[in-house]
Each structure stands twice: as structure tokens, then as C-alpha cells.
Amino acid sequence: MNEKRNETVIDMKTKIFLLLGVFLATGFVLQSCFALDDPSSQRNQEEGQSGMAFEVQKSEQEWKDILTDEEYHILREKGTERPFTGKYVDFNEDGVFICAACGQPLFDSDTKFKSGTGWPSFSDVLNSEAVVTRADNSLFLRRTEVVCGNCGSHLGHVFNDGPEPTGLRYCINSVALDFQNESGQQ
């Protein structure tokens, strides 16, 4: 009886060890498949991690009053819209994409490209002050979060699998963006 109990304990330990191995392996596969390494050429990473003060400061109640529920969830609570549902995924007009929370110019339409990921993708920011990046280790993944350099609102993430010359893919939620055409109209 003791021998049978020992075999059961060994079988359980083996199963736990195997499940842990599968879990870790899955995380590594996901990380490599989705290019989740921190982009090495990121601007502003130290600034974003140091808790810098943003020019636009509002209380959470003020943000709730000016943003829709969906905008608040994505911009202030770091949510993500479902892939291929955003209004700017297949959008191809000339102009500038701006932060939906504060109006800060973020991306030029010339840097938008079709990544096939389901979210608007850009190869570069409009200027070095447009966005701030931060380490994001949520969901057992290592990513680089992109926030508005003016108000700190969550925009999306940046990855190292974009086109040249930057090699970057800024994967941004449509809900986090508004668009101004070349004449400045939204």
C-alpha cells in the first residue's frame, strides 16, 4: 500500500512538473512568435519608467467625464480593442493621427503600414516628444507600452518587427486615435 502511494505521489509530481514545463514553453513560444522583445532603440524609455509628470493632468473623474466608456477603458485603464475592429485599421488618408484624449500629434500617415495584426501600425512617431515608452510585463509577457507624451494615456505597444528604416512597429488602438487631414480638420 505504501509503495502504491509513493507511485501516486511520484506520478502527481511528474504531472505538475510537465504542466509547469508546458506553461513556460508556451510563454516562450508566444514571446518569440509575437516579437515581444523590448525594442532596443526605444526613445524615452527611462523617462517613461521614472514616473515623469505629463503636461496634461486630469483627475480620473475628469477623464471619465470627457472620454467615452471605451476610450476611458483603453486610454486610462490600458485596455485593448479587439483586432480588426478599429476604424483606422484599413484607413488610408493623408494627415496626422492625434491622441484621442488630448489632441497631441502622434503619427504621420506616411508612416502607417499594413501589418496584418488587426491594429493600425506605424513605423515611426511624429517626433521624439510625441510618445513615451514604458516596460510592460503584464500577462506574463515582456512588451514595451506606448503612451502619449502629453497626457500619459495608453496607446498600444511597440515591437521590433516593423519595416525599415526604423524596424519598429507601433501597434496602436484605433480608439486611442483621432485623425486630422492635411487641412487640419478632424
C-alpha positions as CSV (number, residue, x, y, z in Angstrom):
1,M,0.0,0.0,0.0
2,N,2.8,2.4,0.9
3,E,4.5,1.5,-2.4
4,K,1.4,2.3,-4.3
5,R,1.0,5.7,-2.5
6,N,4.6,6.6,-3.4
7,E,3.9,5.8,-7.0
8,T,0.9,8.1,-6.9
9,V,2.9,10.9,-5.4
10,I,5.6,10.5,-8.0
11,D,3.0,10.5,-10.8
12,M,1.5,13.7,-9.4
13,K,4.9,15.4,-9.1
14,T,5.7,14.3,-12.7
15,K,2.4,15.7,-14.0
16,I,2.9,19.0,-12.1
17,F,6.5,19.3,-13.5
18,L,5.3,18.6,-17.0
19,L,2.5,21.1,-16.7
20,L,4.9,23.8,-15.5
21,G,7.2,23.0,-18.4
22,V,4.4,23.3,-20.9
23,F,3.3,26.6,-19.3
24,L,6.8,28.0,-19.5
25,A,7.4,26.7,-23.0
26,T,4.1,28.3,-24.2
27,G,5.2,31.7,-22.8
28,F,8.5,31.5,-24.7
29,V,6.8,30.5,-27.9
30,L,4.3,33.3,-27.6
31,Q,7.0,35.8,-26.9
32,S,9.1,34.8,-29.9
33,C,6.1,34.5,-32.3
34,F,4.8,37.9,-31.5
35,A,8.1,39.7,-31.3
36,L,7.6,40.7,-27.7
37,D,11.2,41.6,-27.0
38,D,11.8,45.1,-25.8
39,P,12.8,47.3,-28.8
40,S,16.5,48.2,-28.3
41,S,16.3,51.5,-30.0
42,Q,13.4,52.9,-27.9
43,R,13.4,56.6,-27.1
44,N,12.2,58.0,-23.8
45,Q,12.2,54.6,-22.0
46,E,14.0,55.9,-18.9
47,E,11.7,58.9,-18.8
48,G,8.6,56.8,-19.1
49,Q,9.7,54.4,-16.3
50,S,10.6,57.2,-13.9
51,G,7.0,58.4,-13.4
52,M,7.5,61.7,-15.2
53,A,4.8,64.3,-15.0
54,F,2.8,64.9,-18.1
55,E,1.8,68.3,-19.3
56,V,-1.9,67.5,-19.4
57,Q,-3.0,66.4,-15.9
58,K,-6.6,65.4,-15.1
59,S,-8.3,63.5,-12.3
60,E,-9.7,60.1,-13.2
61,Q,-13.2,61.6,-12.8
62,E,-12.3,64.4,-15.3
63,W,-11.1,61.8,-17.8
64,K,-14.3,59.8,-17.3
65,D,-16.3,63.0,-18.0
66,I,-14.6,63.7,-21.3
67,L,-14.0,60.2,-22.7
68,T,-16.5,57.5,-23.8
69,D,-16.5,54.3,-21.7
70,E,-14.5,52.5,-24.4
71,E,-12.0,55.4,-24.7
72,Y,-11.6,55.5,-21.0
73,H,-11.0,51.7,-20.8
74,I,-8.3,51.8,-23.4
75,L,-6.6,55.1,-22.8
76,R,-6.7,55.2,-19.0
77,E,-7.1,51.5,-17.9
78,K,-4.7,50.1,-20.6
79,G,-7.3,48.1,-22.4
80,T,-7.1,46.7,-25.9
81,E,-9.7,46.8,-28.6
82,R,-10.5,43.5,-30.5
83,P,-8.3,43.0,-33.6
84,F,-9.7,44.1,-37.0
85,T,-12.5,46.1,-35.4
86,G,-10.9,49.6,-35.2
87,K,-11.8,52.4,-37.5
88,Y,-8.2,53.1,-38.6
89,V,-7.1,49.5,-39.4
90,D,-7.7,49.9,-43.1
91,F,-7.8,53.7,-43.2
92,N,-5.5,55.3,-45.8
93,E,-5.9,59.1,-45.9
94,D,-3.1,61.7,-45.7
95,G,-2.8,63.6,-42.5
96,V,-1.8,63.2,-38.8
97,F,-3.1,60.8,-36.2
98,I,-3.6,62.5,-32.8
99,C,-4.2,61.3,-29.2
100,A,-8.0,60.9,-28.7
101,A,-7.6,62.1,-25.1
102,C,-5.6,65.3,-25.5
103,G,-5.1,66.0,-29.2
104,Q,-1.3,65.6,-29.2
105,P,0.0,64.9,-32.7
106,L,1.5,61.3,-32.6
107,F,1.9,59.7,-36.1
108,D,2.1,60.9,-39.7
109,S,0.0,58.9,-42.1
110,D,3.2,58.4,-44.2
111,T,4.5,56.0,-41.5
112,K,1.3,53.9,-41.4
113,F,1.6,50.4,-42.9
114,K,-0.5,47.3,-43.2
115,S,1.0,44.8,-40.6
116,G,-1.8,42.3,-40.8
117,T,-2.1,42.3,-36.9
118,G,-5.5,43.8,-36.7
119,W,-4.5,47.2,-35.3
120,P,-3.2,50.3,-37.0
121,S,0.6,50.1,-37.3
122,F,3.2,52.8,-37.7
123,S,6.9,52.6,-38.3
124,D,7.8,55.8,-36.5
125,V,6.4,58.6,-34.3
126,L,5.8,62.1,-35.5
127,N,8.6,63.5,-33.2
128,S,10.6,62.3,-30.2
129,E,8.3,64.0,-27.8
130,A,5.1,62.5,-29.2
131,V,5.2,59.3,-27.2
132,V,6.9,57.8,-24.1
133,T,7.6,54.1,-23.8
134,R,7.5,52.0,-20.6
135,A,8.3,48.4,-19.8
136,D,5.1,46.3,-19.6
137,N,5.4,42.9,-18.0
138,S,1.7,42.2,-17.7
139,L,0.1,38.9,-18.9
140,F,3.3,37.0,-18.3
141,L,4.8,38.8,-21.4
142,R,7.6,41.3,-21.8
143,R,6.5,44.2,-24.0
144,T,7.0,47.9,-24.4
145,E,4.0,50.1,-23.8
146,V,3.5,53.3,-25.8
147,V,1.8,56.2,-24.0
148,C,1.0,59.8,-25.2
149,G,3.9,62.1,-24.3
150,N,1.5,64.9,-23.5
151,C,-1.1,63.2,-21.2
152,G,0.2,59.7,-20.5
153,S,-2.7,57.9,-22.0
154,H,-2.2,54.3,-23.1
155,L,-1.9,54.0,-26.9
156,G,-0.7,50.4,-27.5
157,H,2.7,48.7,-27.7
158,V,5.8,48.9,-29.9
159,F,7.7,45.8,-31.3
160,N,10.9,45.2,-33.2
161,D,9.4,43.6,-36.3
162,G,8.5,46.7,-38.4
163,P,9.7,47.8,-41.8
164,E,13.0,49.7,-42.4
165,P,14.4,52.2,-41.8
166,T,13.3,52.0,-38.1
167,G,12.5,48.3,-37.8
168,L,9.7,49.3,-35.4
169,R,6.0,48.5,-35.4
170,Y,3.9,50.8,-33.2
171,C,0.8,48.7,-32.7
172,I,-1.8,51.3,-31.7
173,N,-5.5,51.0,-30.7
174,S,-7.8,52.9,-33.1
175,V,-9.9,54.1,-30.1
176,A,-6.7,55.9,-28.8
177,L,-6.5,57.9,-32.0
178,D,-8.3,60.7,-33.9
179,F,-7.3,61.9,-37.3
180,Q,-6.6,65.3,-38.8
181,N,-6.5,65.6,-42.6
182,E,-3.9,67.8,-44.3
183,S,-6.2,70.9,-43.9
184,G,-6.3,70.3,-40.1
185,Q,-9.9,69.0,-40.0
186,Q,-10.9,66.0,-37.9
